[in-house]
Amino acid sequence: MITNNLITQNLNTILEENLKLAKEINPQEVNVLIHEIKAANRIFVMAAGRSALALKMAAMRFMHLGYTVYVVGEVVTPAILEGDLLLVASGSGTTSTVVSAAEKAKKQKATVIAITADAESKLAEIANHLVLINAATKTDFGTAVSIQYAGSLFEQFTLFLLESVFMTLWQESGLTKEDLWPKHANLE
């Protein structure tokens, strides 16, 4: 039987690991991300696996603020162009589909911002700007950064970071909850 004590202990571990990353994040990197979101004609997001879920959640919130946002790979996603932003996430910075999308976006003169745990990765080389998260990647089994499985900490913190970016953009916009509500899906 699983005890409440074990569940509470695990929740505390997850929260503590994320709080540690929040204290280590470079605010200048996040400020660049916020600036590029505001400056972009359109925002495209791309990741794989659980990181993709975090970026899709962020895309929804950016849309609620009135930004034009697309998820790469969806059939209604148009071509990326100069003046657009591609926001990608890959803990390892080597996810082939993400790296390929970043390369193609750069060829179109779009701005690429990569959220990654590896500043030396192929994705980091391609990106115009990085947001570096000091978390273990999914294949980093020998690390002391996290006791969580695989890339869980990176994926969680990517979500928390992008929620914080959304909240910052929202607060700066002066929009109310009531202003955002009409953009919520109504065909659910």
C-alpha positions in Angstrom: 0.0 0.0 0.0 1.2 3.5 -0.9 1.3 5.8 2.0 0.3 9.4 2.1 3.8 10.1 3.6 5.5 8.7 0.4 3.3 10.7 -1.9 3.9 13.9 0.1 7.7 13.2 0.1 7.7 12.7 -3.7 5.6 15.9 -4.2 8.1 17.8 -2.0 11.0 16.4 -4.0 9.5 17.5 -7.3 8.7 21.0 -6.0 12.1 21.4 -4.4 13.9 20.4 -7.6 11.8 22.8 -9.6 12.4 25.6 -7.1 16.1 25.0 -7.3 16.0 25.5 -11.1 13.9 28.6 -10.7 16.6 30.1 -8.6 19.2 29.2 -11.1 17.5 30.4 -14.3 19.2 33.3 -16.1 16.6 36.2 -16.1 18.3 37.8 -19.1 17.7 34.7 -21.2 14.0 34.8 -20.2 13.8 38.5 -20.9 15.1 37.9 -24.4 12.4 35.2 -24.9 9.7 37.6 -23.7 11.1 40.3 -26.0 11.1 38.0 -29.0 7.6 36.8 -28.4 6.4 40.4 -28.4 8.3 41.2 -31.5 7.3 38.2 -33.5 4.8 38.4 -36.4 3.8 34.8 -35.5 4.9 32.2 -33.0 5.6 28.6 -33.8 6.3 26.0 -31.2 8.0 22.6 -31.6 9.2 19.8 -29.3 8.8 16.1 -29.0 7.4 13.8 -26.3 6.4 15.4 -23.0 8.3 18.6 -23.9 5.8 19.0 -26.7 2.9 18.9 -24.3 4.5 21.8 -22.3 5.0 23.9 -25.5 1.4 23.2 -26.6 0.1 24.4 -23.3 2.2 27.5 -23.6 0.9 28.0 -27.2 -2.6 28.0 -25.9 -1.9 30.6 -23.3 -0.1 32.9 -25.8 -3.1 32.5 -28.1 -5.3 33.6 -25.1 -3.3 36.8 -25.0 -4.0 37.5 -28.7 -0.7 36.2 -30.2 -0.9 34.2 -33.5 0.5 30.8 -32.5 1.0 27.6 -34.4 2.1 24.1 -33.4 4.6 22.7 -35.9 3.3 19.4 -37.4 -0.4 20.3 -37.2 -2.0 20.3 -40.7 -3.1 23.9 -40.3 0.4 25.3 -39.6 1.6 27.6 -42.4 5.1 28.2 -43.6 7.4 30.0 -41.2 8.8 33.3 -42.5 11.2 36.0 -41.6 9.8 37.9 -38.7 8.4 34.8 -37.1 9.6 33.1 -34.0 10.2 29.3 -33.6 10.3 28.3 -29.9 11.7 24.8 -29.5 12.5 22.6 -26.5 14.7 19.6 -26.2 16.5 18.7 -23.0 19.3 16.9 -24.9 19.3 19.5 -27.8 19.7 16.6 -30.2 16.1 15.5 -30.9 16.3 15.1 -34.7 12.9 16.5 -35.6 13.4 19.6 -33.4 16.9 20.2 -34.7 15.6 19.8 -38.3 12.8 22.3 -37.7 15.2 24.8 -36.2 17.6 24.5 -39.2 14.7 25.0 -41.6 13.4 28.0 -39.6 16.9 29.6 -39.7 17.0 29.2 -43.5 13.8 31.1 -43.7 15.4 33.8 -41.5 13.0 33.2 -38.6 14.2 33.7 -35.1 14.9 30.5 -33.2 14.8 30.3 -29.4 15.8 26.9 -27.8 15.0 25.8 -24.3 17.5 23.1 -23.6 19.7 21.5 -20.9 22.8 21.3 -23.1 24.4 24.6 -24.1 26.9 22.6 -26.3 24.2 20.8 -28.3 23.5 21.0 -32.1 20.2 22.8 -31.2 22.1 25.3 -29.1 24.4 26.0 -32.1 21.5 26.7 -34.4 19.4 28.8 -32.1 19.6 32.6 -32.1 19.0 32.6 -28.3 19.0 30.0 -25.6 17.1 29.5 -22.3 19.3 27.1 -20.5 17.7 24.8 -17.9 20.2 23.0 -15.6 18.3 19.7 -15.5 19.2 16.2 -16.4 18.4 15.0 -19.8 16.4 11.7 -20.4 19.6 9.7 -20.9 21.6 11.3 -18.1 21.4 8.4 -15.6 24.5 9.3 -13.6 23.5 12.8 -12.5 22.8 14.1 -9.1 20.6 17.0 -10.6 17.4 15.0 -10.1 16.1 11.8 -8.6 13.2 11.9 -11.0 13.0 9.6 -14.0 14.4 10.5 -17.4 13.7 14.1 -18.5 10.9 14.7 -16.0 12.5 17.7 -14.3 13.3 19.4 -17.6 9.8 18.9 -18.9 8.2 20.1 -15.7 10.4 23.2 -15.5 9.8 24.0 -19.1 6.1 24.1 -18.3 6.6 26.2 -15.2 9.0 28.6 -17.0 6.6 29.1 -19.9 3.7 29.7 -17.4 5.8 32.4 -15.8 6.5 33.9 -19.2 2.7 33.9 -19.9 1.9 35.5 -16.6 4.5 38.2 -17.2 3.2 39.0 -20.7 -0.4 39.0 -19.3 0.5 41.3 -16.4 2.3 43.7 -18.8 -0.7 43.6 -21.3 -3.2 45.1 -18.8 -5.8 42.5 -20.0 -8.2 41.1 -17.5 -9.4 37.5 -17.1 -12.6 38.7 -18.7 -10.6 39.9 -21.7 -8.9 36.6 -22.2 -12.1 34.4 -21.7 -13.6 34.9 -25.3 -10.4 33.3 -26.7 -11.1 30.0 -24.8 -12.2 27.0 -26.9 -16.0 26.7 -27.0 -16.3 23.5 -29.0 -15.2 21.3 -26.1 
